Amino acid sequence: MKSGPLPVVIIGAGPVGLAAAAHLLGRGAEPLVLEAGPAVARNIRQWSHVGMFTPWRYCIDRAAEQLLRAAGWTPPPADDVPTGGELVARYLEPLAALLSPHIRLNARVTAVTRRNADKVRTSGREDLPFVLRVVGPGGKLDRIEARAVIDASGTWGSPNPAGADGLPAPGEAEAADRIVSGIPDVLGADRARYAGKTVTVAGSGHSAINVLIELGTLRETEPATRIVWLMRKERVEAAFGGEAADALPERGALGSRARRLVESGAAEVLTPFRIAEIAREGSHLRIIGDHGGHPASLVTNEMIVATGFRPDLSISREIRLSLDPWLESAAALGPLIDPNLHSCGTVRPHGARELAHPERDYFIAGMKSYGRAPTFLLATGHEQVRSIAAALMGDHEAASRVELELPETGVCNAILTPLSAAAACCAPVPAPTTAASGCCTPATPQGVCCPPKQALPVGAPCCGSSAPAPEPVVIASSCCTGPSAGKAAAAACCAVPETV
Ligand SMILES: Cc1cc2nc3c(=O)[nH]c(=O)nc-3n(C[C@H](O)[C@H](O)[C@H](O)COP(=O)(O)OP(=O)(O)OC[C@H]3O[C@@H](n4cnc5c(N)ncnc54)[C@H](O)[C@@H]3O)c2cc1C
């Protein structure tokens, strides 16, 4: 790399972008952080109400900590677990204040290229500076040159759609006013939107579970709130993760709370459910899809889509990237993080070597470096930028050293403890039951799929139609009408009328 007066430009002032700046400063380089938002950590501010699952000890970068301590900062207790908002207020804002001469806010990068060279030109390419197109306040266009670029712009801005095939389902865009992607503040700012409504949550990761737990809390004071959980996974247990086996207890606890929500019947689960279409019906939405191989649909007031994120690679269209074909991470990183093969606990720390692209001195770091893989941890991102900063400064020994020990985690090693029989409406039923014994006993699934059956009054008609049964949501699901003998009894209880 040619040294010169040009800065190393970092795209995004999230925790990883700011950590990159701290490492570069520590090595005597000149970083410039370009942040699209009016303040740092714009993405985390959107989930500031959400509790993190890693304690402070795994949230703070070492170079950043050194800078902060030198300025008199006291770190929060290492084992306390912050919310997103606390991470911003107690760590990222003080850090940004120290780094402020190196941060430009309201600066959205729209494209990166090499000066006077499109992607095809090879000759002399590596000696050309990078050029970044930047949109500032009022749409003002700027052009910034850099000797190296670290793209730490995250993936929060490009959520996955609800459609099962990776594309927005037909009607999804038209229903945008009833659909929120991510983690709305169900107990705070967004409470009125969800209280007393039928709310359908799509997704099975931690974001979905966070939303479900908050909806469960909302339901305690707003009992008319109905929670329906759709996921593509074959079995809901796979969403609960490592639970007690997770070395990150907060993350394990999330899975356990989700299990309780399901087993108590507070959340009704339809799995596997693949969303094919979303249709507007007045002020409601009809979600149409495939439930366990059978056509199904349901009506809902609101939908929350928490199906993960994907990188927006449009800014690097003129950059020579080498990407994993399906994860869209750096190619060499793909096999290390592939969620088809790896649990989170087996993702090794990695650095500049694994994150390199054919375009020399261009790196994608942080959440975005994992592409579509959902297993990123901040601590890994801090190790990435430590290594990248060393590589950019020619310290190849430090760049290839591993300085991180990640906590063991069983979060992806789902322990498939089956749900209680009452909740397992859609699971194969071990032994056929007769309608008489199956339908009218407390052990029988009743009503919509999966809420545990409450004891019926003696003499109540089959399926408790005269009892105050929960208002059904599922309208055409064949969850409980499958051909297996074991499901036959439940079928009688699950043919329910359509309603929200
Ligand atoms: C709800 C939730 C909880 C999480 N909890 C944990 C946890 O407990 N522990 C853990 O280790 N990890 C956790 N993660 C994962 C990960 O650590 C976080 O997502 C983290 O915020 C990623 O940091 P980042 O800096 O890579 O990206 P981000 O925090 O997303 O920051 C990216 C920044 O880039 C800016 N930006 C985007 N596009 C542009 C552009 N074109 N030009 C300029 N700026 C741009 C954004 O405004 C933003 O400020 C969690 C993630 C989520 C979503």
The ligand as a Gaussian input file, in Angstrom:
#p B3LYP/6-31G(d) Opt

LIG

0 1
 C      -31.511000      -6.648000      18.208000
 C      -30.074000      -7.033000      18.132000
 C      -29.415000      -7.427000      19.284000
 C      -28.062000      -7.764000      19.216000
 N      -27.447000      -8.150000      20.367000
 C      -26.140000      -8.466000      20.321000
 C      -25.466000      -8.846000      21.516000
 O      -26.033000      -8.916000      22.601000
 N      -24.156000      -9.145000      21.428000
 C      -23.460000      -9.109000      20.253000
 O      -22.265000      -9.390000      20.261000
 N      -24.074000      -8.779000      19.108000
 C      -25.394000      -8.451000      19.106000
 N      -26.019000      -8.099000      17.946000
 C      -25.291000      -8.222000      16.657000
 C      -24.342000      -7.050000      16.323000
 O      -23.345000      -6.986000      17.277000
 C      -25.042000      -5.717000      16.196000
 O      -25.937000      -5.762000      15.120000
 C      -24.080000      -4.546000      15.971000
 O      -24.834000      -3.370000      15.968000
 C      -23.290000      -4.648000      14.663000
 O      -22.402000      -3.564000      14.606000
 P      -21.884000      -2.933000      13.228000
 O      -21.033000      -1.781000      13.636000
 O      -21.320000      -3.977000      12.379000
 O      -23.183000      -2.402000      12.460000
 P      -24.328000      -1.399000      12.907000
 O      -24.455000      -1.289000      14.372000
 O      -25.518000      -1.795000      12.132000
 O      -23.792000       0.030000      12.409000
 C      -23.726000       0.373000      11.054000
 C      -23.668000       1.899000      10.932000
 O      -23.439000       2.217000       9.558000
 C      -24.269000       3.301000       9.179000
 N      -24.490000       3.221000       7.740000
 C      -25.251000       2.313000       7.060000
 N      -25.177000       2.538000       5.739000
 C      -24.360000       3.599000       5.562000
 C      -23.899000       4.303000       4.409000
 N      -24.250000       3.935000       3.177000
 N      -23.088000       5.367000       4.592000
 C      -22.702000       5.754000       5.843000
 N      -23.123000       5.121000       6.972000
 C      -23.932000       4.037000       6.828000
 C      -25.528000       3.088000      10.003000
 O      -26.278000       4.281000      10.121000
 C      -24.948000       2.583000      11.333000
 O      -24.676000       3.655000      12.211000
 C      -27.362000      -7.730000      17.977000
 C      -28.045000      -7.338000      16.824000
 C      -29.380000      -6.978000      16.894000
 C      -30.078000      -6.555000      15.629000

